[in-house]
């Protein structure tokens, strides 16, 4: 499903004030939480996760108050905190990187190495057991994903992957990379597919945020034991594409 990013011709009123307040709120609180997370290296991961979770709750509140933007979740019953899993989500904006940390059980997120160059905030991501990959070296990136992903899954930590590898435009789903499916094939942990339309309200590369209700759908577990990575990837991609089409209806 490939359509043009609609933000350039968006007829909705421009919410400059609310978007500016949200930007200031995120930037200032991220600095504070980043310092706390770095200092939290002297404590446990559980405490650091709770700090990150609380920060995402604050951002959730600011997004609603400043921008009139909320969300609704369908399929939350498919999340079983007692069954460790791999999450596959489409990627359209910064919204899902924050919201999923609030909605899902404790998890590790696959991030690009460049994020670590950001002072304080980028460094703090390491305290949350992020899986850092170098996208310029695909072989090394895959090795990091498989090794660290398997380690965290076996520790009982979920793993969140954006298999498109980069942010797509609104109402667009890019071809999935195979790495996440290879991790599922190797470890046998199930995949939970997630689809959302955050790009309609929080467009990629855009300062402006628009009021509305983001739809987020969580699908049933996709079994991976004894299956080929290509088949696993195709099923997850097909589910997310279908869920996105249903959101447009």
C-alpha positions, 0 to 999 in steps of 0.5 A: 500500500503506497500513497503519497505523504498527505501532510503537504496538502493537509487542509486542516488548520495549522496547530502551531501553538500546540505543536510548539508547546509539545516540542518544548515539553518533549525536549525539556522533559527528555533532558530531565528523564535522560539524566535520571536514566543515566544515573539510574544505571546504579539501580535496576532495569526495572526501576529504569523502565518505570522511569521511562514509562512514567515519562511516556505517560507525561508525553501522552498527557501533553499530546492530548492537552496541547494538540488534542491528539489521543489514541484508541487501542484494539486487540489489547487482549492479544498482549499476554505479559506472561508470554514473551514475544516479538512485536512487529510494528509499522513506523510512521512517526515518533509517536509510536516509539513513545506510545508503544513503550507506554502500552506494551510490557517491558521491552527492548527496542531496535534503534539505529546507531546514530541516535546514540550521538544525541547527548543525554537523550541518546545515551540514555537509550542504552540504559533501557537495553536497546538493540543498537544496529549500524544500518550502513553495515547490514551483516553487522546489524543482523548479527547484533539483532540476532545475538542481542535479541535472543539474549533479551528474549531469553531473559523474558524481555519483549523485543520491539522491531520496526521491520520497515527500517525507516519511517514511512509516509502516512497510509504507506507500508514499506517492504519489510526487512527480513531480520526480525523474522530471522530472529523469530525463526531462530528463537521460536518466540511468537510475533505480535503484529501492530498497525497504526495510522499515527502518520495521519496526525503526527506526520514524519519530518513535520513539526505540526501535530493535528488533533484527532484519534490515532487508531492502533490495532494489535493482532493475534500471535503469529506462530514461528516455531518450525517455520521459514523466516520468509513465510513468517515475514510475509504473514506479518507484513500481510496482516499489517497491510490489511489492518492499515486498509481497514483503517482507511475504510 
